[in-house]
Amino acid sequence: MIACEFCHKQFTNLSNKHRHQRLCRKLTPFSCKLCTYTTHRSDLLKKHKLVCLRKFQNKFGDNDKSDTSQREVCNTTPRTS
C-alpha cells in the first residue's frame, strides 16, 4: 500500500495517489475556458465543459459565441483574464 504524505490515505496504485495528492494540496491545474471553474482532475473538467457548453448553446444559440455572452454560461463566476 502507498500512503498520501498529507492525510495518510492508503492507495494500491501510485497514479491514484498522485491524483489524490492534488486534492490534498489544493492544486487545481485544470480550468474551464468559459468560466472560473477549476478542478484537480481532468475527467471532472471534461464533464463540466459538456455542461457549460450545453448551457451556453441553449442560452445563446449556436451562432452567438461572443465573449460578452459567455458570462452567464454556468453557475460559476465568469473568467476575468
VOMI-623430 format. One line per field, with one value per atom (N, C-alpha, C): residue in one letter; x, y, z; chain; residue number from 1. Coordinates in pm, whole numbers, always signed. Layout:
residu A  ...
px X  ...
py Y  ...
pz Z  ...
chaine A  ...
num NUM  ...
END
This chain:
residu M  M  M  I  I  I  A  A  A  C  C  C  E  E  E  F  F  F  C  C  C  H  H  H  K  K  K  Q  Q  Q  F  F  F  T  T  T  N  N  N  L  L  L  S  S  S  N  N  N  K  K  K  H  H  H  R  R  R  H  H  H  Q  Q  Q  R  R  R  L  L  L  C  C  C  R  R  R  K  K  K  L  L  L  T  T  T  P  P  P  F  F  F  S  S  S  C  C  C  K  K  K  L  L  L  C  C  C  T  T  T  Y  Y  Y  T  T  T  T  T  T  H  H  H  R  R  R  S  S  S  D  D  D  L  L  L  L  L  L  K  K  K  K  K  K  H  H  H  K  K  K  L  L  L  V  V  V  C  C  C  L  L  L  R  R  R  K  K  K  F  F  F  Q  Q  Q  N  N  N  K  K  K  F  F  F  G  G  G  D  D  D  N  N  N  D  D  D  K  K  K  S  S  S  D  D  D  T  T  T  S  S  S  Q  Q  Q  R  R  R  E  E  E  V  V  V  C  C  C  N  N  N  T  T  T  T  T  T  P  P  P  R  R  R  T  T  T  S  S  S
px +84  +0  +89  +38  +110  +26  +88  +13  +37  -68  -58  +22  +118  +201  +125  +11  -63  -173  -251  -363  -351  -250  -220  -323  -405  -498  -415  -460  -386  -432  -336  -364  -286  -343  -273  -203  -238  -186  -121  +1  +75  +6  -51  -117  -240  -312  -427  -381  -268  -211  -175  -111  -72  -195  -298  -422  -483  -486  -542  -462  -331  -248  -273  -316  -354  -470  -560  -673  -624  -540  -488  -408  -334  -251  -327  -455  -543  -492  -431  -386  -500  -525  -632  -577  -501  -436  -530  -651  -743  -852  -870  -967  -1048  -1173  -1266  -1229  -1238  -1206  -1322  -1444  -1562  -1595  -1548  -1579  -1460  -1475  -1364  -1357  -1435  -1432  -1292  -1239  -1112  -1127  -1045  -1051  -914  -901  -775  -775  -888  -898  -944  -874  -909  -1044  -1081  -1210  -1326  -1309  -1414  -1428  -1316  -1322  -1392  -1364  -1428  -1580  -1628  -1772  -1828  -1756  -1801  -1812  -1714  -1715  -1839  -1881  -2001  -2124  -2136  -2250  -2242  -2124  -2103  -2133  -2083  -2105  -2252  -2316  -2458  -2542  -2511  -2585  -2563  -2439  -2408  -2488  -2489  -2560  -2710  -2764  -2908  -2949  -2865  -2899  -2880  -2774  -2740  -2745  -2774  -2779  -2639  -2631  -2502  -2427  -2498  -2432  -2378  -2429  -2385  -2280  -2152  -2045  -1954  -2012  -1932  -1886  -1775  -1719  -1813  -1889  -1980  -2094  -2133  -2240  -2198  -2070  -2021  -2029  -2057  -2057  -2161  -2274  -2382  -2394  -2286  -2288  -2328  -2265  -2296  -2299  -2317  -2331  -2199  -2091  -1959  -1930  -1848  -1812  -1742  -1774  -1708  -1560  -1487  -1342  -1312  -1216  -1182  -1054  -975  -849  -849
py -118  +0  +125  +229  +356  +462  +537  +635  +777  +858  +1002  +1066  +1149  +1214  +1319  +1364  +1472  +1422  +1323  +1275  +1128  +1060  +920  +821  +864  +774  +672  +548  +438  +413  +385  +357  +235  +161  +46  +85  +200  +244  +382  +397  +522  +638  +613  +721  +772  +684  +728  +813  +777  +857  +997  +1005  +1136  +1221  +1160  +1234  +1282  +1197  +1234  +1348  +1346  +1449  +1587  +1596  +1728  +1785  +1698  +1741  +1784  +1704  +1735  +1866  +1889  +2010  +2128  +2106  +2210  +2263  +2173  +2210  +2188  +2287  +2275  +2317  +2230  +2265  +2264  +2212  +2203  +2308  +2395  +2504  +2520  +2563  +2588  +2721  +2727  +2849  +2949  +2901  +2988  +3049  +2988  +3039  +3012  +3035  +3020  +2883  +2788  +2653  +2593  +2542  +2471  +2342  +2244  +2115  +2049  +1948  +1873  +1753  +1726  +1608  +1647  +1596  +1627  +1568  +1453  +1392  +1477  +1540  +1628  +1754  +1805  +1922  +1886  +1769  +1725  +1720  +1667  +1663  +1804  +1889  +2028  +2100  +2083  +2151  +2114  +1989  +1948  +2022  +2034  +2104  +2253  +2310  +2452  +2489  +2413  +2441  +2422  +2319  +2296  +2413  +2463  +2578  +2701  +2718  +2831  +2821  +2705  +2688  +2702  +2651  +2664  +2808  +2880  +3017  +3114  +3096  +3194  +3142  +3014  +2959  +2929  +2848  +2806  +2920  +3019  +3124  +3238  +3257  +3369  +3323  +3344  +3299  +3414  +3531  +3646  +3634  +3697  +3690  +3748  +3851  +3913  +3818  +3730  +3636  +3524  +3493  +3378  +3397  +3514  +3540  +3460  +3429  +3361  +3215  +3154  +3017  +2918  +2925  +2830  +2904  +2832  +2894  +2940  +2919  +2957  +3101  +3169  +3308  +3318  +3420  +3434  +3460  +3419  +3438  +3585  +3643  +3783  +3803  +3698  +3714  +3634
pz +0  +0  +0  -65  -76  -5  +86  +166  +116  +123  +96  +210  +174  +276  +357  +306  +371  +464  +419  +500  +538  +483  +512  +457  +362  +296  +218  +215  +153  +9  -79  -220  -265  -359  -416  -546  -600  -729  -713  -761  -747  -820  -937  -1010  -936  -869  -789  -671  -613  -503  -553  -668  -724  -754  -810  -838  -708  -607  -477  -412  -425  -362  -419  -545  -598  -519  -475  -393  -253  -192  -58  -59  -165  -174  -232  -263  -318  -453  -531  -665  -762  -848  -947  -1085  -1147  -1273  -1395  -1379  -1492  -1477  -1579  -1568  -1695  -1677  -1787  -1854  -1985  -2060  -2059  -2026  -2028  -1893  -1785  -1651  -1560  -1433  -1340  -1273  -1321  -1264  -1278  -1169  -1170  -1092  -1124  -1058  -1058  -976  -968  -1061  -1130  -1217  -1356  -1457  -1596  -1635  -1581  -1615  -1563  -1448  -1396  -1481  -1530  -1618  -1748  -1799  -1924  -1907  -1795  -1768  -1754  -1681  -1663  -1796  -1883  -2013  -2094  -2088  -2161  -2110  -1979  -1920  -1950  -1933  -1954  -2100  -2193  -2335  -2371  -2317  -2345  -2294  -2174  -2121  -2209  -2254  -2341  -2471  -2533  -2660  -2643  -2534  -2510  -2483  -2412  -2376  -2492  -2570  -2672  -2815  -2834  -2968  -3020  -3123  -3179  -3246  -3299  -3378  -3294  -3173  -3092  -2992  -3022  -2935  -2895  -2874  -2835  -2690  -2658  -2523  -2419  -2454  -2357  -2322  -2413  -2387  -2295  -2290  -2215  -2064  -2016  -1872  -1796  -1859  -1789  -1830  -1868  -1918  -1810  -1697  -1590  -1457  -1350  -1218  -1159  -1230  -1182  -1224  -1148  -1176  -1311  -1391  -1522  -1509  -1608  -1613  -1642  -1572  -1590  -1669  -1687  -1761  -1888
chaine A  A  A  A  A  A  A  A  A  A  A  A  A  A  A  A  A  A  A  A  A  A  A  A  A  A  A  A  A  A  A  A  A  A  A  A  A  A  A  A  A  A  A  A  A  A  A  A  A  A  A  A  A  A  A  A  A  A  A  A  A  A  A  A  A  A  A  A  A  A  A  A  A  A  A  A  A  A  A  A  A  A  A  A  A  A  A  A  A  A  A  A  A  A  A  A  A  A  A  A  A  A  A  A  A  A  A  A  A  A  A  A  A  A  A  A  A  A  A  A  A  A  A  A  A  A  A  A  A  A  A  A  A  A  A  A  A  A  A  A  A  A  A  A  A  A  A  A  A  A  A  A  A  A  A  A  A  A  A  A  A  A  A  A  A  A  A  A  A  A  A  A  A  A  A  A  A  A  A  A  A  A  A  A  A  A  A  A  A  A  A  A  A  A  A  A  A  A  A  A  A  A  A  A  A  A  A  A  A  A  A  A  A  A  A  A  A  A  A  A  A  A  A  A  A  A  A  A  A  A  A  A  A  A  A  A  A  A  A  A  A  A  A
num 1  1  1  2  2  2  3  3  3  4  4  4  5  5  5  6  6  6  7  7  7  8  8  8  9  9  9  10  10  10  11  11  11  12  12  12  13  13  13  14  14  14  15  15  15  16  16  16  17  17  17  18  18  18  19  19  19  20  20  20  21  21  21  22  22  22  23  23  23  24  24  24  25  25  25  26  26  26  27  27  27  28  28  28  29  29  29  30  30  30  31  31  31  32  32  32  33  33  33  34  34  34  35  35  35  36  36  36  37  37  37  38  38  38  39  39  39  40  40  40  41  41  41  42  42  42  43  43  43  44  44  44  45  45  45  46  46  46  47  47  47  48  48  48  49  49  49  50  50  50  51  51  51  52  52  52  53  53  53  54  54  54  55  55  55  56  56  56  57  57  57  58  58  58  59  59  59  60  60  60  61  61  61  62  62  62  63  63  63  64  64  64  65  65  65  66  66  66  67  67  67  68  68  68  69  69  69  70  70  70  71  71  71  72  72  72  73  73  73  74  74  74  75  75  75  76  76  76  77  77  77  78  78  78  79  79  79  80  80  80  81  81  81
END
